[in-house]
């Protein structure tokens, strides 16, 4: 359980700049069509990754999340192990 909490903390810390919102406080329209997703009239691609924290040693969690961010990912999914649930 302690590993799960630590991993979630590192995930939040590493993903603090993964926000979609910008600081200009302007609303943007979002539309979905068969051609893709458009935000404010511009094409938007969702890049995401997933990290199975129980398969990575705790000392490498931050490194793996930073590498995911460096690849341009905007979101990271976390998978919980059956043993830790």
Protein Blocks (a to p, Z undefined) as FASTA:
>chain_A
ZZmmmmmmmmmmmmmmmpfbdckopacdddddfkbcceehiacddddddddfklpcfklm
mmmmmmmmmnopabdcddddfklZZ
